[in-house]
Amino acid sequence: MSDRVTHIGGPGTGYVAKLLVNLLWFGQAAATAEALLLGRRAGIDLGVLTETLAAGPAATAFLRDDLPALLAGDYLTDFGLDHIHDQLTAITALAQRLGTPHDIADTVRRLHGEALERYGPADGELLAVALLEERAGILLRHPAAPGAHSGIDATDGLTGQGS
């Protein structure tokens, strides 16, 4: 949570800005997970890959602040997946109503909807990432954190790091 307050505009615009921030964060989490899963499957060391991403033009606050938790096995259980899906649904409905492109937002919403179907309304901001891990059969974990666990068994059926 930020201690900075920014005046956005008239009634409701602050909420829209909050939804847009969340859309970008959830989208970055999913896109980062896909990139890491692909890199792992291609044989790239996870540590080398995360350092490379963090040092390049793809560096984001998600990579810097939140990815270390995921790599330690924490799906960030501060916010419910049902609330995430509700927010993503609200922002895609707004985009449709205002006539702006929202293909990527729809994909992020759909992925979180599938995670909601799989895991239920559990707390876990990164449960869509858990779903991607499950589909790939690869856990995104630093080798130094083999026993880390968030309390959510989102990776039931995974066989390890994959190849």
Secondary structure as UniProt FT lines:
FT   TURN            11..12
FT   HELIX           13..41
FT   TURN            42..43
FT   HELIX           46..55
FT   TURN            57..58
FT   HELIX           62..66
FT   HELIX           67..71
FT   TURN            72..73
FT   TURN            77..78
FT   HELIX           81..98
FT   HELIX           103..119
FT   TURN            125..126
FT   HELIX           127..136
FT   TURN            143..144
FT   TURN            146..147
FT   TURN            154..157
//
